[in-house]
């Protein structure tokens, strides 16, 4: 009897072993798919950032072709105009909330000032229940916040304490569920519960404004215990592109632009970094080889605007950054000046180099994957000749250091090079970490800025820690969010989470499947955008015009056009269904990737395609032009913008075509173009029946 | 003869190995974290046990650095391939394994039973692994695990 039992026990063990082996294998393969999907999302995000760089290079192009006499002069100066002529007192009047009445029909929360803990908790509850705060209260909170921020230093110094831990959160990107989840797990901010929020509170998610109001509310109540660091998304040009501007204007139709204007000021006044016990530095992006906290502490942070060139660290660039718009205005107004004096020449110098950078950005796209063994041609960070001299002016340019603090990313290799993926800041290596931390006597750098699958990640021998608090950032199930709790021992402890109830109930396979579908759809959009380029690339492998190419040719052609560094051969079965005998029928395939017919009646399909390719930049430019945020721009503005952009892109567009285009876009036939309607026409609807 | 074919196969296999390796070479320096070795094996269609992985890892790890270099990985993997060390588990074999556990031959297992086996026998599951398996396998209505139905559904259709 016992022998039988023994036998069955050992076969049970063997059976269990088998099942475990099989199951672990299954989970591991799912994990691989998840990583591939992750790569897709990151590549597409990268492509979006490249777009942003192209936008900035377009501005550079405008400056280069700008002459006071040119017919586009008004448009250009419109784009670059500086309207901050008022002083703070005048702004105070403009932002005054007192004239705004709260009607009896308003069902949202009422706030009293000065803010109290109860008031903010009430706000949190209200937002949890999807209520909207009245514009009067919004302006009131923002006004108080602005006043407080103006007296805060660039770098806040905190002390840890044995009785309370400091909580540090990373990017939130408008995802209110994540903030609420953090508060639920960790408790609300208070004197006993200090918090540091490390930037990128807005853009992409739907509740950027709610997050800001909550964070500002707690800041007002506990100014010594709540610390906000500025992120690169706390910037109005970035907001135009990534959704925050749209969110505010959509929620506040009457007072939206005033709110945006006030937010612009608030963003510029957000502190730049936090230091705990003189040992732990917290900043949104990171550092560079020239980071000097003493210099950063002294910069006029509200005056610095991020520009698109980062290779210069000369006096000129500092002057340039602080003075950019004034000089454009002076060029516009002094059109009668015969000589192109020194300012013009130096601007021109900058732009010549800038144009060079424009081409090298295209080259640099190939190097995005940062292969080991850096080439010289990668693009060294230009340093002024006197760089070896530690007191050289180049190193002391505070505005550039500030940009570095908000935009940089770590890299595995030693060194420090311009960050061409982001168009700002740099990539810094472990040697730079050691040097900078050593120089300041710091032991750890905590930063955010990059999405991490587990919500956090160490690098550089655990001297750099990335913390990212927006879960499911790319799609449901794509990643966890995390926050740090740190006590007096300065050892970080992590709490991870993933918002969304549905997500928790999904099995691994389902959440991977979901994320994958979404990634593939995003990828198909990218493919569509490059339709003509793809067709010509395929054509090169198909000299006899059979319409058929091999899968490996398909893969090389696709990579040569999209430059996303993705494993196309692996992805092909999920992207292409039209295969014959193992070969790809690319003409059939191109037909599969289509959009619904836009409302625009444009016979010129290549024009349509070019517009589609650049639609997100176009939208950003339109929104810049639309300074009164009415959502409308005039024919003439549209025509001129498109003409300038196409000349920059080196495509031929005749005046007639543009005029016709403008007319056909004017759906209401009232002489102005509605930006939203225009963009709606380009929304890609996936006609293919895959997924 | 077979020779040309063998060469083609080898190139294909080599590419596959390289591909799997590179997917985990996050620092782009031809090394992968040893913790990923299991995942790499599975992606190639092998079914090692944890013990097998331990043995493999200890043979190829770079001086306890926590990383394995391609140069050591490749010959070790080639050996694995040639010796067919970790053959795949077929659906039938898997079914038999479940049937061994289902002593009364009911056609299903209770979650508690499966948990007992998976977390106590063989190379035990972690709580997380157990929870995930139960979520994926358990029938909604009567909370039974109908293993016969589950096996085909959960086989991945797409090969990596």
Interface residues (C-beta under 8 A of the other chain):
Chain A: X8 X11 X12 X13 X14 X15 X16 X17 X18 X19 X20 X21 X22 X23 X24 X25 X26 X27 X28 X29 X30 X31 X32 X33 X35 X36 X369 X370 X371 X372 X412 X505 X507 X508 X509 X567 X570 X573 X574
Chain B: X19 X23 X27 X28 X29 X30 X38 X39 X41 X42 X43 X46 X47 X48 X49 X89 X93 X94 X96 X97 X98 X100 X101 X103 X117 X118 X121 X122 X123 X124 X125 X129 X132 X133 X135 X136 X154 X155 X156 X158 X160
